[in-house]
Amino acid sequence: MIHLLRNIRRQQIDTGRVRKYLFYALGEIILVVIGILIALEVNNRNDAHQTRAKELVYLQKLKADLENSNQKMDQFILKQKQYVTAAQEIIDHIEGKPILDWQVFNEQCISIYDWRRFYLDNYTFQDLIYSGNLNLISNDTIKTLLLQLDGLYQQYKAKEEHFRFDSETIIFTPSYNLLDLHPTFKKHIGQDVVLSEDMYRDYFRDKRTKNGFLMAIIEFSTMNGMLNQMKTLTETMLGCIDRELAR
């Protein structure tokens, strides 16, 4: 019986049937593998296309945020230069320079009392961070610049907070204690109020007053330097984003 089966198998092999079957089966396997590979490639391309589409949306939003921030930085740099000029003028008057225009002097003081904080338009960056989508940005240079800009912004906010504390101590406190602020406010809103040197005599004599405005010069100049660094990063990043959007 075994001998008979061996003969049959040998005959089939001799006639090439098994060999033909094996070739056929191998061909089917190869076709299936090719089909799977094609499907995977199509799927990968679709995923890559969707990822790129999301990236482009983020890049457009980043560009809008950065352009808005760049304009705001220009405005703040100009404004803080005006604060520095005003503080220097006030120090000159404290040191004896006559005040010829009390309206101008009053506005110089109020401009520093009423200084404003800077806020970066970083909504898209925050979205990328908190959603875990930062890796959607494929350009490593853009990612690095984003993180550097955020680091500088955090340093700037810390400097603002430092100035807020100092200004409350050596600018606001002397004015609250030594000045009647009501006439200065009336003058500020356009009412016909006469301001005089007598009103400011004790205020000018307090060393905290001069030191406070000197500190304002230093702090606003430092903050402007930081804003200029942020502007440089922002403009570099805008160039990178434009090139990325164009490719």
Backbone as CSV, one residue per row, in Angstrom:
resi,resn,N_x,N_y,N_z,CA_x,CA_y,CA_z,C_x,C_y,C_z
1,MET,0.837,-1.207,0.000,0.000,0.000,0.000,0.868,1.252,0.000
2,ILE,1.848,1.236,0.884,2.757,2.385,0.954,3.518,2.521,-0.354
3,HIS,3.886,1.405,-0.871,4.615,1.403,-2.140,3.753,1.993,-3.258
4,LEU,2.454,1.672,-3.219,1.527,2.191,-4.227,1.417,3.716,-4.144
5,LEU,1.290,4.238,-2.890,1.175,5.695,-2.702,2.428,6.414,-3.185
6,ARG,3.560,5.799,-2.912,4.819,6.410,-3.361,4.874,6.470,-4.885
7,ASN,4.357,5.451,-5.492,4.344,5.436,-6.955,3.431,6.529,-7.522
8,ILE,2.260,6.673,-6.851,1.310,7.714,-7.319,1.928,9.101,-7.181
9,ARG,2.580,9.348,-6.016,3.197,10.664,-5.772,4.307,10.923,-6.780
10,ARG,5.045,9.876,-7.046,6.148,10.027,-7.993,5.598,10.334,-9.391
11,GLN,4.469,9.665,-9.713,3.864,9.917,-11.028,3.366,11.370,-11.147
12,GLN,2.770,11.872,-10.019,2.263,13.253,-10.043,3.398,14.263,-10.188
13,ILE,4.454,13.951,-9.463,5.609,14.848,-9.559,6.183,14.800,-10.961
14,ASP,6.231,13.563,-11.475,6.773,13.401,-12.816,5.929,14.131,-13.851
15,THR,4.636,14.090,-13.655,3.764,14.765,-14.635,3.723,16.274,-14.437
16,GLY,4.336,16.796,-13.344,4.418,18.242,-13.114,3.214,18.866,-12.473
17,ARG,2.241,18.027,-12.020,1.028,18.613,-11.437,1.318,19.360,-10.130
18,VAL,2.100,18.711,-9.246,2.397,19.370,-7.958,3.188,20.644,-8.185
19,ARG,4.132,20.545,-9.122,4.959,21.725,-9.393,4.102,22.879,-9.910
20,LYS,3.155,22.535,-10.777,2.257,23.575,-11.286,1.411,24.172,-10.169
21,TYR,0.949,23.308,-9.281,0.120,23.786,-8.169,0.915,24.715,-7.258
22,LEU,2.151,24.297,-6.969,2.988,25.136,-6.093,3.245,26.498,-6.719
23,PHE,3.513,26.524,-8.014,3.725,27.802,-8.698,2.469,28.672,-8.642
24,TYR,1.329,28.012,-8.819,0.050,28.736,-8.767,-0.184,29.325,-7.381
25,ALA,0.039,28.469,-6.351,-0.168,28.925,-4.969,0.789,30.057,-4.622
26,LEU,2.034,29.906,-5.046,3.022,30.955,-4.776,2.636,32.265,-5.459
27,GLY,2.132,32.152,-6.673,1.684,33.346,-7.391,0.558,34.054,-6.665
28,GLU,-0.398,33.253,-6.149,-1.505,33.854,-5.399,-1.004,34.570,-4.152
29,ILE,-0.064,33.919,-3.457,0.492,34.537,-2.241,1.170,35.861,-2.578
30,ILE,1.936,35.851,-3.652,2.624,37.082,-4.059,1.626,38.183,-4.390
31,LEU,0.549,37.831,-5.105,-0.475,38.824,-5.450,-1.150,39.392,-4.209
32,VAL,-1.442,38.510,-3.245,-2.063,38.969,-1.993,-1.138,39.937,-1.266
33,VAL,0.152,39.565,-1.191,1.130,40.433,-0.514,1.230,41.782,-1.214
34,ILE,1.276,41.748,-2.543,1.331,43.005,-3.304,0.092,43.854,-3.042
35,GLY,-1.077,43.203,-3.012,-2.319,43.925,-2.727,-2.295,44.581,-1.362
36,ILE,-1.794,43.832,-0.375,-1.704,44.387,0.986,-0.763,45.584,1.017
37,LEU,0.387,45.440,0.347,1.364,46.532,0.321,0.796,47.771,-0.358
38,ILE,0.053,47.556,-1.455,-0.572,48.687,-2.147,-1.596,49.366,-1.244
39,ALA,-2.410,48.555,-0.556,-3.419,49.119,0.351,-2.762,49.919,1.470
40,LEU,-1.668,49.364,2.013,-0.947,50.083,3.070,-0.369,51.394,2.555
41,GLU,0.166,51.353,1.338,0.740,52.566,0.757,-0.331,53.632,0.543
42,VAL,-1.486,53.208,0.015,-2.594,54.151,-0.189,-3.051,54.731,1.143
43,ASN,-3.169,53.850,2.150,-3.595,54.301,3.474,-2.583,55.276,4.072
44,ASN,-1.292,54.950,3.911,-0.246,55.838,4.429,-0.274,57.192,3.730
45,ARG,-0.514,57.158,2.415,-0.587,58.419,1.675,-1.781,59.250,2.129
46,ASN,-2.909,58.584,2.355,-4.086,59.302,2.851,-3.818,59.917,4.221
47,ASP,-3.180,59.127,5.104,-2.843,59.643,6.438,-1.886,60.824,6.334
48,ALA,-0.893,60.696,5.460,0.085,61.777,5.290,-0.589,63.032,4.749
49,HIS,-1.535,62.834,3.823,-2.261,63.972,3.255,-3.096,64.671,4.334
50,GLN,-3.783,63.882,5.158,-4.591,64.463,6.234,-3.717,65.182,7.261
51,THR,-2.575,64.570,7.598,-1.652,65.192,8.552,-1.121,66.511,8.001
52,ARG,-0.756,66.507,6.728,-0.249,67.729,6.098,-1.321,68.808,6.061
53,ALA,-2.561,68.414,5.788,-3.661,69.387,5.763,-3.832,70.036,7.135
54,LYS,-3.762,69.227,8.197,-3.858,69.775,9.553,-2.684,70.702,9.849
55,GLU,-1.499,70.286,9.407,-0.303,71.109,9.637,-0.443,72.471,8.964
56,LEU,-0.946,72.480,7.743,-1.102,73.737,7.014,-2.085,74.669,7.709
57,VAL,-3.148,74.099,8.267,-4.110,74.917,9.021,-3.424,75.553,10.224
58,TYR,-2.648,74.753,10.950,-1.923,75.281,12.107,-0.919,76.357,11.691
59,LEU,-0.234,76.134,10.583,0.754,77.112,10.126,0.093,78.436,9.763
60,GLN,-1.077,78.367,9.126,-1.806,79.596,8.796,-2.212,80.340,10.069
61,LYS,-2.679,79.591,11.067,-3.078,80.217,12.332,-1.871,80.801,13.065
62,LEU,-0.763,80.059,13.051,0.465,80.575,13.666,0.901,81.871,12.993
63,LYS,0.820,81.891,11.683,1.210,83.090,10.939,0.357,84.287,11.351
64,ALA,-0.950,84.081,11.460,-1.846,85.174,11.865,-1.506,85.665,13.270
65,ASP,-1.278,84.730,14.194,-0.912,85.109,15.564,0.385,85.909,15.584
66,LEU,1.371,85.437,14.842,2.687,86.089,14.844,2.625,87.476,14.217
67,GLU,1.841,87.619,13.164,1.702,88.942,12.533,1.035,89.922,13.492
68,ASN,-0.006,89.465,14.202,-0.659,90.325,15.191,0.304,90.695,16.313
69,SER,1.047,89.710,16.793,2.001,89.955,17.877,3.090,90.925,17.436
70,ASN,3.526,90.794,16.195,4.579,91.670,15.686,4.122,93.126,15.683
71,GLN,2.877,93.354,15.280,2.326,94.707,15.295,2.223,95.236,16.725
72,LYS,1.770,94.389,17.635,1.652,94.802,19.031,3.018,95.125,19.626
73,MET,4.031,94.334,19.264,5.377,94.601,19.778,5.887,95.954,19.290
74,ASP,5.626,96.273,18.019,6.008,97.593,17.505,5.357,98.700,18.330
75,GLN,4.072,98.535,18.617,3.344,99.542,19.392,3.901,99.665,20.808
76,PHE,4.190,98.523,21.434,4.693,98.552,22.808,6.107,99.121,22.877
77,ILE,6.945,98.786,21.914,8.301,99.335,21.896,8.247,100.855,21.803
78,LEU,7.398,101.367,20.911,7.241,102.814,20.778,6.708,103.424,22.071
79,LYS,5.684,102.798,22.651,5.074,103.328,23.872,6.075,103.338,25.016
80,GLN,6.847,102.275,25.146,7.784,102.201,26.262,8.975,103.131,26.059
81,LYS,9.308,103.456,24.815,10.292,104.507,24.568,9.758,105.847,25.071
82,GLN,8.468,106.066,24.873,7.842,107.295,25.372,7.851,107.327,26.901
83,TYR,7.645,106.161,27.536,7.738,106.091,28.998,9.140,106.478,29.472
84,VAL,10.153,105.973,28.778,11.542,106.278,29.149,11.801,107.780,29.027
85,THR,11.347,108.372,27.921,11.521,109.819,27.729,10.798,110.601,28.814
86,ALA,9.564,110.183,29.130,8.787,110.870,30.169,9.478,110.768,31.523
87,ALA,9.963,109.581,31.866,10.630,109.387,33.159,11.889,110.237,33.257
88,GLN,12.633,110.350,32.154,13.843,111.181,32.171,13.487,112.652,32.359
89,GLU,12.414,113.099,31.701,11.956,114.483,31.863,11.544,114.751,33.309
90,ILE,10.842,113.801,33.912,10.406,113.965,35.305,11.619,114.062,36.227
91,ILE,12.623,113.221,36.006,13.845,113.279,36.821,14.530,114.633,36.655
92,ASP,14.563,115.139,35.418,15.157,116.464,35.187,14.439,117.529,36.008
93,HIS,13.117,117.450,36.073,12.353,118.429,36.863,12.622,118.251,38.356
94,ILE,12.721,117.004,38.809,13.031,116.748,40.221,14.386,117.355,40.576
95,GLU,15.312,117.317,39.623,16.654,117.848,39.864,16.745,119.356,39.656
96,GLY,15.618,120.008,39.329,15.617,121.466,39.293,15.220,122.120,37.989
97,LYS,15.039,121.362,36.927,14.622,121.959,35.663,13.208,122.521,35.808
98,PRO,12.992,123.801,35.441,11.654,124.407,35.603,10.591,123.674,34.782
99,ILE,9.397,123.600,35.344,8.257,123.008,34.632,7.510,124.136,33.938
100,LEU,7.594,124.174,32.619,6.971,125.250,31.857,5.546,124.905,31.433
101,ASP,5.256,123.631,31.294,3.922,123.198,30.867,3.442,122.114,31.834
102,TRP,2.558,122.494,32.749,2.093,121.551,33.767,1.193,120.466,33.179
103,GLN,0.520,120.789,32.096,-0.306,119.778,31.434,0.574,118.645,30.901
104,VAL,1.662,119.008,30.231,2.590,118.002,29.697,3.211,117.202,30.831
105,PHE,3.646,117.898,31.879,4.267,117.215,33.017,3.287,116.231,33.659
106,ASN,2.055,116.658,33.820,1.040,115.796,34.434,0.804,114.544,33.591
107,GLU,0.745,114.722,32.270,0.527,113.574,31.386,1.726,112.629,31.395
108,GLN,2.919,113.187,31.539,4.105,112.332,31.634,4.034,111.436,32.869
109,CYS,3.651,112.021,33.993,3.524,111.228,35.225,2.446,110.156,35.081
110,ILE,1.288,110.562,34.570,0.162,109.632,34.472,0.473,108.495,33.498
111,SER,1.221,108.790,32.437,1.539,107.738,31.461,2.301,106.596,32.124
112,ILE,3.176,106.927,33.072,3.941,105.885,33.759,3.090,105.216,34.831
113,TYR,2.247,106.002,35.525,1.332,105.377,36.485,0.430,104.362,35.774
114,ASP,0.085,104.670,34.521,-0.918,103.889,33.787,-0.273,102.935,32.772
115,TRP,0.938,102.473,33.054,1.617,101.566,32.117,0.798,100.291,31.914
116,ARG,0.965,99.677,30.741,0.165,98.501,30.386,1.052,97.266,30.190
117,ARG,0.454,96.120,30.441,1.154,94.852,30.232,1.039,94.417,28.770
118,PHE,2.049,93.693,28.327,2.059,93.151,26.966,1.579,91.699,26.991
119,TYR,0.723,91.363,26.021,0.249,89.977,25.901,0.492,89.489,24.472
120,LEU,1.241,88.413,24.379,1.535,87.804,23.085,0.301,87.059,22.574
121,ASP,0.046,87.153,21.279,-1.013,86.337,20.669,-0.449,84.931,20.431
122,ASN,-0.600,84.070,21.413,-0.017,82.721,21.299,-1.079,81.638,21.444
123,TYR,-2.287,81.931,20.959,-3.398,80.987,21.104,-3.118,79.673,20.366
124,THR,-2.586,79.780,19.152,-2.325,78.571,18.369,-1.205,77.748,18.997
125,PHE,-0.176,78.430,19.497,0.912,77.712,20.173,0.382,76.969,21.390
126,GLN,-0.476,77.622,22.176,-1.054,76.964,23.347,-1.894,75.758,22.929
127,ASP,-2.626,75.899,21.835,-3.425,74.780,21.311,-2.514,73.608,20.942
128,LEU,-1.413,73.903,20.254,-0.472,72.846,19.859,0.112,72.131,21.073
129,ILE,0.420,72.893,22.108,1.034,72.308,23.306,0.027,71.455,24.068
130,TYR,-1.132,72.026,24.375,-2.080,71.335,25.246,-2.840,70.214,24.541
131,SER,-2.916,70.270,23.213,-3.571,69.185,22.472,-2.590,68.068,22.116
132,GLY,-1.302,68.307,22.356,-0.294,67.318,21.989,-0.016,67.268,20.500
133,ASN,-0.403,68.326,19.785,-0.260,68.327,18.327,0.993,69.038,17.829
134,LEU,1.903,69.391,18.733,3.101,70.111,18.287,3.881,69.310,17.247
135,ASN,3.833,67.977,17.345,4.553,67.135,16.385,3.955,67.184,14.982
136,LEU,2.756,67.775,14.856,2.210,67.971,13.512,3.063,68.950,12.713
137,ILE,3.767,69.842,13.405,4.653,70.783,12.721,5.922,70.023,12.345
138,SER,6.077,69.756,11.066,7.180,68.905,10.609,8.505,69.652,10.516
139,ASN,8.440,70.978,10.420,9.656,71.782,10.296,10.263,72.003,11.684
140,ASP,11.405,71.384,11.932,12.030,71.472,13.254,12.458,72.895,13.600
141,THR,12.830,73.675,12.596,13.232,75.065,12.848,12.067,75.866,13.412
142,ILE,10.881,75.677,12.836,9.699,76.394,13.324,9.383,75.984,14.753
143,LYS,9.452,74.692,15.036,9.186,74.224,16.405,10.184,74.820,17.393
144,THR,11.446,74.842,17.014,12.476,75.394,17.902,12.239,76.879,18.151
145,LEU,11.915,77.615,17.091,11.661,79.055,17.232,10.432,79.319,18.098
146,LEU,9.400,78.494,17.950,8.207,78.640,18.787,8.552,78.492,20.262
147,LEU,9.343,77.489,20.582,9.720,77.246,21.978,10.635,78.352,22.498
148,GLN,11.524,78.857,21.645,12.390,79.960,22.056,11.576,81.228,22.310
149,LEU,10.607,81.492,21.435,9.755,82.671,21.610,8.961,82.572,22.904
150,ASP,8.430,81.394,23.178,7.681,81.207,24.423,8.589,81.406,25.640
151,GLY,9.820,80.930,25.564,10.752,81.123,26.669,11.043,82.591,26.919
152,LEU,11.260,83.357,25.849,11.494,84.798,25.995,10.264,85.505,26.545
153,TYR,9.100,85.081,26.080,7.853,85.690,26.559,7.685,85.470,28.054
154,GLN,8.001,84.275,28.531,7.900,84.003,29.968,8.878,84.876,30.752
155,GLN,10.072,85.088,30.209,11.035,85.980,30.857,10.508,87.413,30.888
156,TYR,9.883,87.825,29.784,9.324,89.178,29.718,8.227,89.363,30.769
157,LYS,7.353,88.359,30.900,6.274,88.466,31.883,6.832,88.529,33.303
158,ALA,7.929,87.807,33.550,8.566,87.873,34.871,9.128,89.270,35.116
159,LYS,9.702,89.886,34.079,10.224,91.254,34.205,9.085,92.236,34.456
160,GLU,7.958,92.050,33.780,6.782,92.892,34.037,6.348,92.796,35.493
161,GLU,6.307,91.576,35.997,5.876,91.370,37.380,6.856,92.033,38.349
162,HIS,8.126,91.971,38.030,9.141,92.635,38.859,8.916,94.144,38.862
163,PHE,8.635,94.708,37.675,8.375,96.144,37.600,7.095,96.510,38.346
164,ARG,6.079,95.663,38.233,4.833,95.949,38.954,5.091,96.063,40.452
165,PHE,5.851,95.133,40.992,6.149,95.159,42.427,6.948,96.410,42.788
166,ASP,7.988,96.701,41.997,8.818,97.872,42.292,8.030,99.167,42.167
167,SER,7.195,99.260,41.125,6.443,100.501,40.911,5.447,100.749,42.035
168,GLU,4.834,99.689,42.538,3.907,99.859,43.657,4.634,100.368,44.899
169,THR,5.900,99.950,45.050,6.661,100.307,46.245,7.260,101.700,46.157
170,ILE,7.894,102.026,45.016,8.651,103.283,44.973,8.134,104.307,43.959
171,ILE,7.032,104.023,43.290,6.391,105.046,42.455,5.006,105.373,42.986
172,PHE,4.163,104.354,43.150,2.794,104.605,43.579,2.701,105.033,45.041
173,THR,3.425,104.350,45.926,3.309,104.651,47.363,3.649,106.102,47.681
174,PRO,4.783,106.659,47.185,5.054,108.074,47.466,3.974,109.007,46.918
175,SER,3.458,108.695,45.728,2.423,109.571,45.161,1.146,109.507,45.986
176,TYR,0.792,108.314,46.500,-0.397,108.188,47.339,-0.218,108.942,48.660
177,ASN,0.999,108.891,49.197,1.249,109.485,50.513,1.505,110.985,50.464
178,LEU,2.081,111.468,49.364,2.590,112.844,49.352,1.877,113.762,48.367
179,LEU,0.999,113.217,47.541,0.304,114.037,46.551,-1.202,113.974,46.753
180,ASP,-1.849,115.096,46.446,-3.300,115.085,46.302,-3.569,114.786,44.829
181,LEU,-3.971,113.570,44.531,-4.090,113.130,43.145,-5.351,113.639,42.451
182,HIS,-6.288,114.162,43.230,-7.543,114.604,42.616,-7.329,115.721,41.593
183,PRO,-6.555,116.773,41.922,-6.313,117.814,40.912,-5.593,117.283,39.667
184,THR,-4.678,116.344,39.870,-3.961,115.810,38.702,-4.904,115.019,37.798
185,PHE,-5.862,114.318,38.402,-6.836,113.570,37.611,-7.756,114.531,36.861
186,LYS,-8.195,115.590,37.545,-9.048,116.583,36.883,-8.331,117.205,35.685
187,LYS,-7.043,117.506,35.877,-6.252,118.076,34.783,-6.170,117.085,33.623
188,HIS,-6.033,115.820,33.955,-5.902,114.766,32.946,-7.159,114.647,32.091
189,ILE,-8.330,114.830,32.692,-9.579,114.690,31.932,-10.036,116.014,31.319
190,GLY,-9.172,117.048,31.420,-9.445,118.284,30.705,-10.107,119.386,31.503
191,GLN,-10.283,119.190,32.790,-10.872,120.255,33.607,-9.849,121.360,33.857
192,ASP,-10.347,122.560,34.066,-9.475,123.727,34.254,-8.977,123.763,35.696
193,VAL,-7.858,123.100,35.921,-7.260,123.024,37.253,-5.836,123.556,37.168
194,VAL,-5.454,124.341,38.162,-4.100,124.899,38.198,-3.215,124.004,39.057
195,LEU,-2.161,123.483,38.450,-1.163,122.710,39.188,0.031,123.611,39.464
196,SER,0.693,123.365,40.586,1.823,124.224,40.955,2.942,123.407,41.577
197,GLU,4.114,124.041,41.645,5.275,123.374,42.227,5.065,123.077,43.698
198,ASP,4.304,123.924,44.380,4.044,123.696,45.810,3.373,122.342,46.040
199,MET,2.512,121.942,45.124,1.805,120.668,45.269,2.763,119.478,45.210
200,TYR,3.900,119.658,44.512,4.832,118.550,44.272,6.095,118.620,45.129
201,ARG,6.215,119.682,45.967,7.477,119.896,46.686,7.879,118.674,47.518
202,ASP,6.982,118.207,48.368,7.309,117.054,49.223,7.534,115.793,48.389
203,TYR,6.778,115.668,47.320,6.908,114.505,46.435,8.289,114.472,45.786
204,PHE,8.750,115.636,45.326,10.060,115.706,44.690,11.191,115.460,45.687
205,ARG,10.981,115.839,46.939,12.038,115.691,47.940,12.208,114.243,48.405
206,ASP,11.189,113.443,48.239,11.272,112.038,48.655,12.171,111.271,47.671
207,LYS,13.235,110.661,48.176,14.195,109.968,47.311,13.556,108.824,46.530
208,ARG,12.505,108.251,47.089,11.848,107.154,46.392,11.285,107.598,45.049
209,THR,10.875,108.866,44.970,10.280,109.367,43.734,11.293,109.340,42.596
210,LYS,12.439,109.964,42.828,13.476,109.982,41.793,13.953,108.568,41.480
211,ASN,14.184,107.782,42.523,14.651,106.409,42.313,13.625,105.575,41.553
212,GLY,12.353,105.842,41.839,11.293,105.104,41.155,11.278,105.373,39.660
213,PHE,11.406,106.648,39.277,11.408,106.970,37.849,12.706,106.527,37.176
214,LEU,13.813,106.542,37.929,15.059,106.002,37.389,14.915,104.500,37.133
215,MET,14.293,103.817,38.086,14.039,102.387,37.910,13.146,102.143,36.697
216,ALA,12.167,103.038,36.475,11.274,102.891,35.320,12.065,102.972,34.016
217,ILE,13.037,103.882,33.959,13.880,103.989,32.760,14.607,102.673,32.501
218,ILE,15.189,102.126,33.564,15.942,100.874,33.429,15.028,99.725,33.013
219,GLU,13.882,99.604,33.689,12.987,98.469,33.438,12.359,98.531,32.048
220,PHE,11.887,99.713,31.653,11.263,99.820,30.329,12.296,99.614,29.217
221,SER,13.518,100.087,29.431,14.577,99.863,28.438,14.900,98.376,28.329
222,THR,14.953,97.700,29.479,15.219,96.256,29.475,14.094,95.504,28.778
223,MET,12.853,95.867,29.085,11.713,95.188,28.458,11.685,95.431,26.955
224,ASN,12.079,96.636,26.527,12.141,96.891,25.088,13.210,96.037,24.414
225,GLY,14.331,95.834,25.106,15.354,94.947,24.564,14.824,93.538,24.377
226,MET,14.035,93.072,25.334,13.451,91.735,25.238,12.421,91.675,24.110
227,LEU,11.635,92.743,23.963,10.658,92.778,22.870,11.358,92.756,21.514
228,ASN,12.483,93.449,21.408,13.232,93.432,20.147,13.752,92.033,19.833
229,GLN,14.187,91.305,20.860,14.598,89.913,20.653,13.419,89.066,20.178
230,MET,12.256,89.288,20.795,11.066,88.546,20.401,10.661,88.887,18.969
231,LYS,10.821,90.154,18.587,10.504,90.550,17.216,11.412,89.839,16.214
232,THR,12.694,89.743,16.548,13.631,89.071,15.653,13.231,87.611,15.447
233,LEU,12.906,86.928,16.550,12.456,85.537,16.449,11.165,85.435,15.641
234,THR,10.247,86.360,15.899,8.949,86.345,15.218,9.114,86.515,13.714
235,GLU,9.933,87.478,13.313,10.114,87.735,11.886,10.852,86.583,11.200
236,THR,11.808,85.982,11.911,12.490,84.798,11.368,11.494,83.656,11.175
237,MET,10.619,83.482,12.166,9.635,82.405,12.092,8.626,82.650,10.972
238,LEU,8.213,83.887,10.775,7.276,84.197,9.695,7.885,83.832,8.341
239,GLY,9.181,84.095,8.177,9.847,83.702,6.935,9.847,82.194,6.746
240,CYS,10.127,81.454,7.821,10.122,79.984,7.754,8.734,79.455,7.412
241,ILE,7.709,80.042,8.025,6.334,79.591,7.776,5.928,79.871,6.333
242,ASP,6.282,81.051,5.821,5.953,81.366,4.424,6.591,80.361,3.469
243,ARG,7.836,80.000,3.736,8.507,79.017,2.870,7.860,77.638,2.996
244,GLU,7.437,77.299,4.207,6.792,75.999,4.425,5.434,75.945,3.736
245,LEU,4.696,77.042,3.772,3.385,77.086,3.118,3.516,77.046,1.596
246,ALA,4.638,77.534,1.089,4.812,77.614,-0.367,5.295,76.310,-0.986
247,ARG,5.814,75.393,-0.176,6.406,74.179,-0.773,5.330,73.145,-1.148
